[in-house]
């Protein structure tokens, strides 16, 4: 019997983070193999590239499919759990304040790097690559992003001869908040609905954890396809620009965030241990929305943020908190475009860049892609939108780092706010690791009870 027990222990699977890392390494190897095989012809990729693409896109599709019901039920449940909390409004205000503070620091770093490295002058890319993007951002998008066009926040778009359906997460957040508040106002008559919502949330979370367990396989497909698709591109003309973006991302992720953690007497190592599964997945998936379920899970289970607060703050952050896409990237990119076209920026222009980066992410939350955020910045400054076309060649590679920083910030702010408000589960934070992702929900219920009694 002891021999069987010893054998079982030897066959124990590695932690979730290690599994994702293994998927990353194997994916890179398969991606380079697919790259060496080359396409079958000009219009047909080889079988390995197609397989990797199918695996990666299927995994992201599964995650995105679970996001709408998860966001709706989680926010309604969080409002129900917060009804006994006297400082709920303060939590929301502190969350938005720290969103702005970290975004302000990130955009300052971006502008400094743009002025130091001067990427628009240190480039050999030609003006023939300039091309206006198909989608642009505007301040009107802030209102259209907030106001739901239908009950489910569904959006339809034409792709060739077919209709593609998507969802607007910001609109789902608004709908959920309204229904949750209305349920509280309805009093006892709404109790059956709130009970049903809580049961639905439990079921959705169970399905979600099944999907999350596929993350190592999804990582393999996503990173493998990225290497196979973009590995042969030549980035030399935009090397300075690419380096500036990644230096900025590294500074925010590994310097600014650790400083904020230490200033709040939180372990830097434990933060990265806890949040790393979501950061890893964000890097390879290039989707904050697709990573949202994992981000919320690690914020609750690994970082010790009460579920009732995390289920509100993390979805809100996934739509409006983008230190990579909405701060560093547009700041450096706007300076690149100005330098490329020989346009001198004044102090007021830099202040506008900072303003758009801190506030503008909300104006583009109803749309997708950092390119939309960049067009909003360029149009606000009066810079040529054609400059966007100069940067599209390296955008997929940049998007990996941008999304990783976005998600890291979306987990960081609720952690800091919880610490400041005295509701952080310090013991869970200090012990957090990837294996906690698949624990049962009892600990989360205890955390909710602690938050409900917080004053």
QUICOR-V531562 format. One record per run of one state. SS is the DSSP state (@ for helix, = for strand, . for the rest). FROM is the first residue (numbers start at 1). TO is the last residue. Records with the same first field share a line. If there is no record, write none. Layout:
BEGIN
SS->FROM-TO, FROM-TO
END
This chain:
BEGIN
.->1-1, 11-15, 38-46, 85-87, 118-126, 130-139, 147-153, 160-161, 168-168, 213-214, 231-235, 264-267, 286-287, 302-306, 321-323, 341-346, 364-369, 382-384, 421-425, 432-433, 439-441, 453-455
@->2-10, 16-37, 47-84, 88-117, 127-129, 140-146, 169-212, 215-230, 236-263, 268-285, 288-301, 307-320, 324-340, 347-363, 370-381, 385-420, 426-431, 434-438, 442-452
=->154-159, 162-167
END
